[in-house]
Amino acid sequence: MATLQDRPLQGATPRQSARASWTWGLIAIALFLSVDILTYFAAEGLWFRSVNYLDVFWLRLRTQVVLGTMTFLGSLLFAGLNLWRARQLSFDDYCIVPSAENRRRGIGLGRLLPLAMGLALLLSVSLLYHGQLALTRWHSIAADPLPTLPLWLNVDTGWRIIQQLMAQPWQLGPLMVIMLGVMIYPGVGSAIATLLLSLSFSLVLSSKWSRVLPALNPTSFEQSDPLFNNDISFYIFRLPVLELAEFWLSGLFLFTLVAVALIYLLAGKRLSQGRFLGFSARQQRHLYILTGLLLLTTSINHWLNRYELLYSRQGVTYGASYTDVMVDLPVQTALSIITLSLVVIAFSRYLFGFAKHRSRLRVPSFAILIATYLTVALLGETLAPWLVQRLVVQPNEFQRERPYIERSIAFTRDAFNLTDIQEESFNPQNNLTVEKLNNNDLTVRNIRVWDTRPLLESNRQLQQIRLYYEFFDADVDRYTLTKSDGTTERRQVLISARELNYEQLEDTAQTWVNRHLSYTHGYGFTMSPVNTAAIGGLPDYFIKDIAHVPSNEDVARSIPIGQPRIYFGELTNNYVMTGTRVPELDYPGENDNVYTTYAGTGGISLGAWWQRLLYSKHLSDWQMLFTNDFTADTKLLFRRNIQERVKEIAPFLQFDGDPYLVVADANAQAASDTSNPIDPEGSYLYWIIDAYTTSDRYPYSDPGGQPFNYIRNSIKVVVDAFNGSVSFYVADATDPIIQTWAELFPKMLQPLESMPPALVAHIRYPEDYSLVQSNQLLVYHMTNPRIFYNREDTWRAPNEIYANESQVVEPYYLIMKLPKEAEEEFVLLRPFTPSQRNNLIAWLASRSDGNQYGRMLLYRFPKQELVYGPEQIEARINQDPEISQRISLWNTQGSRANQGNLLVIPIEESLLYVEPLYLEAEQNRLPILARVIVAYQNRIAMAETLEQSLQAIFNPQRSGGSTILRDLNAELLN
């Protein structure tokens, strides 16, 4: 007998070599992914530590790891064990004994091939989809909706697949390759698909951490829906998590069932043999348990669909209607029960097998239930609702729908915070006099004649200084000026940041050193009063130029300037390194550039080699490893765009699209406190961003074209433009959503009382929020269900002519004295007109100052009297022969006259209409304020300044020769 040493050495078989290659390949992929994940979270953790939100990062990371690990291991173990079991139960014989009996059994190639190809195609689509999903979700925390695949198959899902393949036909090639590979190697294909499926599910569910955390300890809304009597918190917090779990399980069970069935079909080279003899008893039991699980998730899906009726659009209003409650609700309940019965039968088949004496009873019962399910689904989801809607509801629609209309009105008004609006009557007396104008001098002196667009264009021509500077936006705010005698005056201003836009540099100057080491920050701002113009009609400035020279002592005393460097802003989209051997451009001087070195507290140290290596990989910038310009004090400032910065810290909030710059001494005790000396090297620039809690799951609430149907302005965010620090302040502590997040992140969300008083003086009612609310108010000011049903009193926002084009009037800020109030305040105002007429019907005032912040007042005009609307005033302006002749003359002299925003300004018990007129050259756009048009009652005046126009109307004897004064024809205003 030969010993072991005497036997010839045998090489590895091809199958062993392939298996070893697959093993080492999988190990390499696992190592690569592990290193990528670890470096990503290490880099992100250091960034969160630099902004003092490391505890937020750790809680989010723990939640993501738990969700991702649970989903990945659960999916991998479930699908993997079932595939392993399928391999164990597959036939091993490679040929079918030719016999008459075998030729009669099973199915032939004509039916086997299409069946196998269909299952392989389904598996391939799942494989391709999950591969794409895994790639797109890698390093992503976007709070986008759940993917639509893989869910229980339906027409919508199939149509979306076809649309995607038609839009990207190149995907057909990989799809066919995958399908052939799965059919030839079903075991290997299923194993790869299992890994990708587990990874994609893991990434999807871990990215939904902001859904799962609030569901663990939700705050009650203390209000229930009238249909199911569940607290609103169930729909806001827990229903999305149940849908998330149903998404995961249905996709996992469907994939596993298809993969196992395909393995059974293709085992033993049955395609080459051309016949499939059928599933064995153990294989059938295996398939029945998987079918039962899939049917169980289908039953859950139908049960959850009952709650989706609260968001139905089937009736005359949003939410569950008569047909939904009387037809769709019983249908979904019945489908859930029928499917649950099928689950019981499928599980009993698995548990008790196929005894001959029982099979006759069970087979018909299973088929009958399937037929019943299909019949109920077909008739109950299509024909029955159609018949009930047309035969029962429409002949008596208001009576049938009245309770549901009342629900929609009440819940929509509550979800958009319209119930807190206080309604008042406003009856214009048209008794405005010079004396009353003098009594409202602060309102008059803050009437805005400069709009943001012409001011920005002028800034770009006059204040941009260099190509690489840019004024991205201008924002309306109010500042308190302290006079020499100690008295104060509030002034409405337009403030605009001078940011650095690296993309404006010439191509030859766009080097790595300039982009990341030298051009690091913007410098300063301009501040302009809204009501005056300089000589020649150009903007007047409180603060201008690189030197930031104040226009007078009052401004110098009240506006702290210091060193207004902007390292964090709206245009700071690139990362920079500070504290290097390359000097940072500070600002252009008279003879040469001035340079500086960043001395702020923001940034991440790059002193150690491992930190440079970590962020070289994280930012995919390997030049960071090889540059000689770094020192031990070098810091990395990244994620400098303030919108990106706050979204990364708090992705569970929605942020306003218009951050605004504030100049303030955060250490002052009040906005008018000038006792603290101004540090000439200090930084006094801050960004304020409004943040919202939103949901699309509020029952019966009409979204009105928005992606959400619940919103609250719950948070004010302050970002230091120099240091990059971010602070979150709770502005609406009554919001249950923000209460839930405050319990999760108690150190992150601070009470508004802890905001520095100098910054509190600049918080304002946000335009975006007011726009959403006022748009909803156009319909949902009607609380009477019959008036609402008939749409008898629908409103609209009026139109105005701006730069020779028609646009909708949006909310605008004023400093004004509200009726019955003693002092002027900063107000956001929007007028309304009836849907089919042009006269004013109401105006909404949203308050911003002090204890009145957040309160809204709706002033209704008497319906029996005519109150001129913006369109009527503008029609008369454009039809006036003398005014139109003057405008036409300007338009034919190489320039263009543009009408600005028409403002409706309530003063005591009267309305004043003010519209600026700008003039700009066609070749070199430098807008100037050419005229100011004022209308009151039946008179209209156009003069060079607001004061002259007002004097022409209220004191015509003293008006100048260049002023145009006309009497309006009231008939033309109707």
Protein Blocks (a to p, Z undefined) as FASTA:
>chain_A
ZZfklpccddddfklmmmmmmmmmmmmmmmmmmmmmmmmmmmmmmmmmmnopmmmmmmmm
mmmmmmmmmmmmmmmmmmmmmmmmmmmmpcfbfbdcddfklmmgcjdfklmmmmmmmmmm
mmmmmmmmmmmmmmmmgopabfcdddfbdcdddfklmmmmmmmmmmmmmlmmmmmmmmmm
mmmmmmlmmmmmmmmmmmmmmmmmmmmmmmmmmmmmccdehiacfklopafklmmmmmmm
mmmmmmmmmmmmmmmmmmmmmmmmmgghlmmnopaebjcfklmmmmmmmmmmmmmmmmmm
mmmmmmmmmmcckbmbecjdfklmmmmmmmmmmmmmmmmmmmmmmmmmmmnopafklmmm
mmmmmmmmmmmmmmmmmmmmmmmmmmmmmmmmmmmmmmmmmmmmmmmmmmmmmmnopmmp
ccdddddehlacfklmmmmmmmmmmccfbdfklmmmmmmmmmnopambccfbdcdddddd
ddfkopacddddddddddddfklpcfklmcfklmmmmmmccedjddddfkbccehhiacd
fbgcjkopafbfklmmmmcfkjaddfbcfklmbccdehiabdcdfbdcfkbccddddfbf
bdcdfkbmklmmmmmmmnopaklmmpckbcfkbccdehkbfklmmmmmmmmbccdfbdcd
ddddfkbcbfklckbccdfkbccbdcddddddddfkbghiafkhpabfbdcdfbccdddf
klopacdddfblmbmklmmmmmmmmmlmccfklpcfklmmmgccdfklmmmmmmmmmmmm
pmbfklmmnommcccdddddeehiacdddddddddddehiabdcdddddddddfkbcbdf
bdcdddfehjlgoiacdddddfkbccddfklmmmmmmmpmklmmmmmmmmmnopacdddd
dddddehjaccdddddddddfklgcdddfbdcddehjbccddfbfklmmmmmmmmmlpcf
kbccddddfklmZZ
